[in-house]
Amino acid sequence: MARYISQHTLACLTRQGAQQLSQKLHAGQEVAARRVLVNMQEGKMLVEFEAPDREALEKWLAKEKFHFDWLLRVELESTSDGNLQGI
């Protein structure tokens, strides 16, 4: 499965609301949320997903009514020594 990172803008969300969003993201069946990172002060959330392809992820986000600001496919990741490797 391919890996993606998305950014979302959160409006007037409490910590409990952010936790509920995180739980909903992790409960997905068609795609898998690996990590959810939230900045309450700036109202931003980054989510790392595994999905079959971009279209499947976009469809799932639309179905679950998760608006995203941008969506990025991750192709390379650094190892602990700084070298890049394919995903």
C-alpha positions in Angstrom: 0.0 0.0 0.0 1.1 3.5 -0.7 1.7 6.0 2.1 0.2 9.5 2.1 0.2 12.6 4.4 -2.7 14.9 4.6 -3.2 18.3 6.2 -6.5 19.4 7.7 -7.7 22.6 9.2 -9.6 22.2 12.4 -12.1 24.9 13.4 -13.0 25.5 17.1 -12.1 21.9 18.1 -11.6 20.8 21.7 -9.0 18.2 22.7 -11.9 15.7 23.2 -13.1 16.6 19.7 -9.6 16.0 18.3 -9.5 12.7 20.0 -12.8 11.6 18.5 -11.5 12.6 15.1 -8.4 10.5 15.7 -10.4 7.5 16.7 -12.7 7.9 13.7 -9.6 8.1 11.4 -8.1 5.0 13.0 -11.3 3.0 12.6 -11.2 3.3 8.8 -11.4 0.0 6.9 -10.6 1.0 3.3 -7.6 3.0 4.4 -5.4 2.9 7.5 -4.4 5.9 9.5 -0.9 5.3 10.9 -0.4 8.6 12.8 -2.5 11.6 13.7 -0.6 14.8 14.7 -2.6 17.8 16.0 -1.7 21.4 16.8 -4.6 22.8 18.7 -3.2 26.3 18.9 -3.0 26.7 15.1 -5.9 24.4 14.4 -4.0 22.0 12.1 -3.9 18.2 11.8 -1.5 16.0 9.8 -2.5 12.4 9.2 -0.3 9.7 7.8 -2.3 7.1 5.9 -1.7 3.9 4.0 -4.1 3.4 1.1 -4.2 1.5 -2.2 -4.0 4.7 -4.2 -4.7 8.4 -4.1 -8.2 8.0 -5.6 -9.2 5.4 -2.9 -8.0 7.8 -0.1 -9.8 10.8 -1.6 -13.0 8.8 -1.9 -12.7 7.6 1.7 -12.0 11.1 3.0 -15.1 12.4 1.0 -17.3 9.6 2.3 -16.3 10.3 5.9 -16.6 14.1 5.3 -13.0 14.8 6.1 -12.0 17.9 4.2 -8.3 18.2 3.5 -6.1 21.2 2.6 -3.6 19.1 0.8 -2.6 15.5 0.2 0.9 14.2 -0.5 2.1 10.8 -1.6 5.3 9.8 0.3 7.8 8.1 -2.0 11.0 8.3 0.1 11.7 8.1 3.8 14.9 8.7 5.7 16.6 6.1 7.8 18.2 7.0 11.2 21.5 7.8 9.4 19.8 10.2 7.0 19.8 8.1 3.9 16.7 8.0 1.8 15.0 4.8 1.0 12.0 4.0 -1.1 8.7 3.1 0.5 
